[in-house]
Amino acid sequence: MNLCQHQFDDRTCASPALTGQDLCYFHSRDRNRNPNPTTPANLEAALTLPDLTDPAAILAALSTLAQAISQNNIDPKRANLLLRVLTLAAKLTTTIEKAAEKDSPKPDAPPPATATKADTLQPHQKTSQSEPPKRPLPQPYHPQNRLPRGLREKIKARQTAA
């Protein structure tokens, strides 16, 4: 009978080993949970991404992620999650940059225009611009509205006669 070969500080485990293996049930499960850190499953822990504060950093993180995916060093679910994070970071970065451009005045921009007549109109005055036509409000739903027209007219005539 084979004995477990797991090494403690000063002795071995000495429990019966699994058939065809050098470890007992407990230590084989323990090794499966904590595999060798150089295996591809643990290389994703070494995947470090830069701070996602500017487009160049997001591009570098995307490149790092693409390399990890191509070398099969990262779980596909985790890669998908990181890709979604990078997409969100890219959108937020462009939104922040556009807002900053809009808020900061351009050095070659002409001075702001003076107020026009349309700006000085009172609230109750209408401008010459045409407003879109107003649509009539839809009729409220009533079960009789789904009846044929002739039957609706008969019911309406009875209601008015009563």
C-alpha positions as CSV (number, residue, x, y, z in Angstrom):
1,M,0.0,0.0,0.0
2,N,1.3,3.4,-1.0
3,L,1.5,6.2,1.6
4,C,0.9,9.9,1.0
5,Q,4.2,11.7,0.2
6,H,3.1,15.2,1.3
7,Q,5.9,16.8,3.3
8,F,5.2,18.7,6.5
9,D,8.0,20.6,8.3
10,D,9.7,17.5,9.8
11,R,7.7,14.5,8.6
12,T,5.4,13.1,5.8
13,C,1.6,12.7,5.9
14,A,1.7,8.9,5.8
15,S,-2.1,8.5,5.1
16,P,-3.0,5.9,2.5
17,A,-2.4,7.3,-1.0
18,L,-5.0,7.2,-3.8
19,T,-4.6,4.4,-6.3
20,G,-1.9,5.2,-8.8
21,Q,-1.0,8.5,-7.0
22,D,1.5,9.7,-4.5
23,L,-0.9,11.7,-2.4
24,C,-3.9,11.0,-0.1
25,Y,-7.4,12.2,-0.9
26,F,-7.1,15.4,1.2
27,H,-3.7,16.5,-0.2
28,S,-4.6,15.7,-3.8
29,R,-7.6,18.0,-3.4
30,D,-5.5,20.6,-1.8
31,R,-3.0,20.6,-4.6
32,N,-5.8,20.9,-7.2
33,R,-7.1,24.0,-5.4
34,N,-3.7,25.6,-5.2
35,P,-1.9,24.5,-8.4
36,N,1.7,25.5,-9.2
37,P,1.9,29.3,-9.6
38,T,3.6,29.0,-13.0
39,T,0.6,27.2,-14.6
40,P,-1.5,29.3,-17.1
41,A,-4.4,29.3,-14.7
42,N,-2.4,31.4,-12.2
43,L,-0.7,33.6,-14.7
44,E,-3.9,35.8,-14.9
45,A,-3.1,36.8,-11.3
46,A,0.1,38.4,-12.7
47,L,-2.0,40.4,-15.2
48,T,-1.6,44.0,-14.1
49,L,-3.4,46.8,-15.8
50,P,-2.5,50.5,-15.6
51,D,-4.8,53.1,-14.1
52,L,-7.5,53.8,-16.7
53,T,-7.3,57.6,-16.6
54,D,-6.4,58.5,-20.2
55,P,-6.8,56.9,-23.6
56,A,-3.2,55.8,-23.8
57,A,-3.5,53.9,-20.6
58,I,-6.7,52.2,-21.8
59,L,-5.0,51.3,-25.1
60,A,-2.1,49.8,-23.1
61,A,-4.5,47.8,-20.9
62,L,-6.4,46.6,-24.0
63,S,-3.1,45.4,-25.5
64,T,-2.1,43.6,-22.3
65,L,-5.5,41.9,-22.3
66,A,-5.3,40.9,-25.9
67,Q,-1.9,39.3,-25.3
68,A,-3.2,37.4,-22.3
69,I,-6.2,36.1,-24.4
70,S,-4.1,35.1,-27.3
71,Q,-1.6,33.2,-25.1
72,N,-4.6,31.5,-23.3
73,N,-3.4,32.9,-19.9
74,I,-6.8,34.2,-18.8
75,D,-10.2,32.7,-18.3
76,P,-12.6,33.8,-21.1
77,K,-15.3,35.0,-18.6
78,R,-12.7,37.2,-16.8
79,A,-11.4,38.4,-20.1
80,N,-15.0,39.4,-21.2
81,L,-15.5,41.2,-17.9
82,L,-12.2,43.1,-18.3
83,L,-13.1,44.0,-21.9
84,R,-16.4,45.5,-20.7
85,V,-14.6,47.5,-18.0
86,L,-12.2,48.8,-20.7
87,T,-15.1,49.7,-23.0
88,L,-16.8,51.6,-20.2
89,A,-13.6,53.4,-19.2
90,A,-13.0,54.5,-22.9
91,K,-16.5,55.9,-23.1
92,L,-16.2,57.8,-19.8
93,T,-12.8,59.1,-20.8
94,T,-14.1,60.5,-24.1
95,T,-17.2,62.0,-22.3
96,I,-15.0,63.7,-19.8
97,E,-12.6,65.1,-22.5
98,K,-15.5,66.4,-24.5
99,A,-17.0,68.1,-21.4
100,A,-13.6,69.7,-20.6
101,E,-13.2,71.0,-24.2
102,K,-16.7,72.5,-24.1
103,D,-16.0,74.2,-20.7
104,S,-12.6,75.6,-21.6
105,P,-12.7,78.7,-23.9
106,K,-10.6,78.4,-27.1
107,P,-7.9,81.1,-27.4
108,D,-8.8,82.0,-31.0
109,A,-12.6,82.1,-30.3
110,P,-14.4,85.3,-31.2
111,P,-16.0,87.2,-28.3
112,P,-19.6,86.2,-27.4
113,A,-22.3,87.8,-29.6
114,T,-24.5,90.5,-28.1
115,A,-28.1,89.7,-27.3
116,T,-30.5,89.5,-30.2
117,K,-34.1,90.5,-30.4
118,A,-35.3,87.0,-29.8
119,D,-33.3,86.9,-26.6
120,T,-34.9,90.1,-25.3
121,L,-38.5,89.0,-25.9
122,Q,-40.8,88.6,-23.0
123,P,-42.0,85.1,-22.0
124,H,-45.5,85.6,-23.3
125,Q,-44.4,86.9,-26.7
126,K,-44.0,84.3,-29.5
127,T,-41.1,84.3,-32.0
128,S,-41.4,84.0,-35.7
129,Q,-40.3,80.4,-35.6
130,S,-43.1,78.0,-36.4
131,E,-43.9,75.5,-33.7
132,P,-44.6,71.9,-34.6
133,P,-48.3,71.1,-35.0
134,K,-49.9,69.7,-31.9
135,R,-51.4,66.2,-32.2
136,P,-54.7,65.5,-30.6
137,L,-54.6,63.4,-27.5
138,P,-55.5,59.8,-28.0
139,Q,-58.9,58.7,-26.7
140,P,-58.8,57.0,-23.3
141,Y,-59.1,53.2,-23.5
142,H,-62.6,51.8,-23.0
143,P,-63.8,48.3,-23.8
144,Q,-66.5,49.7,-26.0
145,N,-63.9,51.3,-28.3
146,R,-63.0,47.9,-29.5
147,L,-66.6,47.1,-30.6
148,P,-67.6,47.5,-34.3
149,R,-68.7,51.1,-35.1
150,G,-72.4,50.2,-35.7
151,L,-72.7,48.5,-32.3
152,R,-70.9,51.5,-30.6
153,E,-73.4,53.9,-32.2
154,K,-76.4,51.8,-30.9
155,I,-75.0,51.7,-27.4
156,K,-74.3,55.5,-27.5
157,A,-77.9,56.2,-28.7
158,R,-79.3,54.1,-25.9
159,Q,-77.2,55.9,-23.3
160,T,-78.3,59.4,-24.6
161,A,-82.0,58.3,-24.7
162,A,-82.0,57.1,-21.1
